[in-house]
Amino acid sequence: MLNISRIKVRKIGHRILALVGACVAIVVVTFGQIYALRQEQTTRALSERDMQRLMESVIRSIESIMLPGQAALVQTFAEKLKTIPDVVDFRIMRTDGNEAFRDNRTLDGVNTRLGDGVFARHEREAVVPVLPAADPNLSAAMESARHNLVSYHEPQPGEPRRLTFIYAIPNQVACHGCHGAERPFLGAVKLTTSMEAVDAMMAATRRDTWFATGAALVLALILVGAMIRRSVVRPIEAVTAAMRRAAGGNLDQAVPVPGDDEIGQMAHSFNIMMARLNDLYQGLRLEQDKLNTVIQSTGEGVVLTDATGRIVLVNDAAVHLLGKRRERIVTDGFQKLLDNPEIVDTLLQRQTSALPSPFKVSYKGRALRVIAATIRGKEGTPIGSAALLRDITPDREQ
């Protein structure tokens, strides 16, 4: 299984892109979420306002029917209203929550006040409960201290949301002739609408918002990645490649200076450093060439080692005096310079001052005057050894 925690981003460009990408993603997703919520709130508010306007229009229509005494048309109006899209239910209720116009109780009261036979009685009566008499929304609509229009959402498991309006019908002065003045409200109107279309619209808006957010995020990452690579990664890669070549021995390096920012200053400082190193290296090479010329042209043999004891210099005179090939001298090492390690050890042990004393050695038919010493640095740490060989054979001296 892939362990994400162990994944290491080795390139600085990828690290910067990952960090900036995470920040951009957080910002874009946050704004996308806020925008989607605002859109949903706006859509819901507009829809509820449209439904409220529909309810207000229905109320005015009912009042225009009831006031002239055309109550018989209300039931027909209610049935036609149910055919309007998104209208789930429409009921006219009494104050006790039962549906009106289903029995003769109201008709008998009106006929008593106006005279028998004004309104024809129902042949069949039925009691149809719509809401409980103690329903909080119905009670809230009939509170005289409040506006008599109440709206609330009805949760329906597995079904679209529903928005319900309850309007308490006030007992106006024009209604007193038929209904009397005892009650403040004659009944209530209940209109239930489906929010399925609104929810579908909000879902589509949410989907489009997230699609646009994703596209904006991808585009932002592409643009940011291109900018980072051009302004940060490429200059750093150029400096890194130049440093790698310099580490390989090529000190003649220079990188473009992209600007006056930190990366540009780094590139400029790198160019100055490489120029100084190159000048120093060329100066050392020149001095080394001079020293090699002197060492190679002298008639005395010279053998030098580094701090590890490895022979790093053997001039031609040493090859001639020792009668060995240069490769053999390097392979045998400084201790076997004269074949017998005890001789070199004795020479090094006799070093009692800054000016070592010479030692006469007979070697392969030659009389050699040998000086060997350990070279030390400023702190007394050995940094190498040196041996100086001179042929003092009598025939040679003559």
Residue pairs with C-beta under 8 A, 6 or more apart in sequence:
9 15
9 18
11 233
12 232
12 233
12 236
13 228
13 229
13 232
13 233
13 236
13 237
16 228
16 232
16 233
17 221
17 224
17 225
17 228
20 224
20 228
21 221
21 224
21 225
24 217
24 220
24 221
24 224
25 217
25 221
28 213
28 216
28 217
28 220
29 213
29 217
31 213
32 209
32 210
32 212
32 213
32 216
35 209
36 205
36 206
36 209
36 210
39 202
39 205
39 206
39 209
40 202
40 205
40 206
43 198
43 201
43 202
43 205
44 198
44 202
47 163
47 195
47 198
48 151
48 163
51 151
51 163
51 165
51 191
51 193
52 149
52 151
52 165
54 191
54 193
55 149
55 165
55 167
55 189
55 191
56 149
58 81
58 90
58 189
58 191
59 167
59 189
61 77
62 74
62 77
62 92
62 169
62 189
65 71
65 73
65 74
65 77
66 74
66 175
67 174
67 175
69 178
71 101
71 119
72 119
74 92
74 101
75 101
78 90
78 91
78 92
81 87
81 90
81 191
82 89
82 90
86 193
86 194
86 196
86 197
87 191
87 192
87 193
87 194
88 162
88 192
88 193
88 194
89 190
89 191
89 192
90 189
90 190
90 191
90 192
91 99
91 130
91 189
91 190
92 99
92 100
92 101
92 187
92 188
92 189
92 190
93 99
93 100
93 130
93 131
93 138
93 187
93 188
93 189
93 190
94 100
94 106
94 187
94 188
95 133
95 142
95 183
95 185
95 186
95 187
95 188
96 133
97 129
97 130
97 131
97 132
97 133
97 135
97 138
98 127
98 128
98 129
98 130
99 128
99 129
99 130
100 106
100 187
102 122
102 125
102 126
102 127
102 128
103 122
103 125
103 126
103 127
104 121
104 122
104 125
107 119
107 120
107 121
107 122
108 121
109 179
109 180
110 118
110 119
110 178
110 179
111 117
111 118
111 119
111 121
113 177
113 178
113 179
113 180
114 177
114 178
130 190
131 137
131 138
131 190
132 138
137 150
137 152
137 164
137 166
138 166
138 188
140 146
140 150
141 148
141 149
141 150
141 166
141 167
141 168
141 188
142 148
142 168
142 184
142 185
142 188
144 184
148 167
148 168
148 170
148 185
149 165
149 166
149 167
149 168
150 165
150 166
150 167
151 163
151 164
151 165
151 166
152 163
152 164
153 161
153 162
153 163
153 164
153 195
154 161
154 162
154 163
154 164
154 192
155 161
156 162
160 194
160 195
160 196
160 199
161 194
161 195
161 196
161 198
161 199
162 192
162 193
162 194
162 195
163 192
163 193
163 195
164 190
164 191
164 192
164 193
165 189
165 190
165 191
165 192
165 193
166 188
166 189
166 190
167 188
167 189
167 191
168 185
168 187
168 188
169 185
169 186
169 187
169 188
169 189
170 184
170 185
170 186
171 179
171 181
171 183
171 184
171 185
171 186
175 186
179 186
231 258
231 263
232 263
235 255
235 256
235 258
235 263
235 264
235 266
235 267
236 263
238 255
238 256
238 267
239 255
239 266
239 267
239 270
242 253
242 254
242 255
242 270
242 274
243 253
243 270
245 253
246 253
246 274
246 277
251 274
251 277
251 278
251 281
252 274
252 278
253 274
254 271
254 274
254 275
255 267
255 270
255 271
256 267
257 264
257 267
257 268
257 271
258 264
258 267
295 302
295 313
295 315
296 315
296 316
298 315
298 317
299 317
299 390
300 317
300 388
300 389
300 390
301 315
301 317
301 318
301 319
301 320
301 321
301 322
301 387
301 388
301 389
301 390
302 313
302 314
302 315
302 317
302 318
302 386
302 387
302 388
302 389
303 311
303 313
303 314
303 315
303 318
303 329
303 334
303 337
303 386
303 387
303 389
304 311
304 312
304 313
304 384
304 385
304 386
304 387
305 311
305 312
305 334
305 384
305 385
305 386
306 312
306 383
306 384
307 381
307 382
307 383
307 384
309 333
309 334
309 335
309 385
310 330
310 333
311 329
311 330
311 333
311 334
312 384
314 326
314 329
314 330
317 389
318 329
318 387
318 389
319 325
319 326
319 329
321 366
321 368
321 389
321 391
322 329
322 337
322 338
322 363
322 364
322 389
323 364
324 332
329 337
334 344
334 385
334 387
335 341
335 344
335 345
336 344
337 344
337 387
338 344
338 361
338 363
338 370
339 363
343 359
343 361
343 370
344 372
344 387
346 359
347 356
347 359
347 370
347 371
347 372
347 373
347 387
348 372
348 373
348 374
348 385
350 356
350 357
350 359
351 372
351 373
351 374
356 371
356 372
356 373
357 371
358 369
358 370
358 371
359 369
359 370
359 371
359 372
360 367
360 368
360 369
360 370
360 392
361 367
361 368
361 369
361 370
362 368
365 393
366 391
366 393
366 396
367 391
367 392
367 393
367 394
367 396
368 389
368 390
368 391
368 392
369 389
369 390
369 392
370 387
370 388
370 389
370 390
371 387
371 388
372 385
372 386
372 387
372 388
373 385
373 386
374 382
374 384
374 385
375 382
375 383
375 384
375 385
375 386
376 382
376 383
377 383
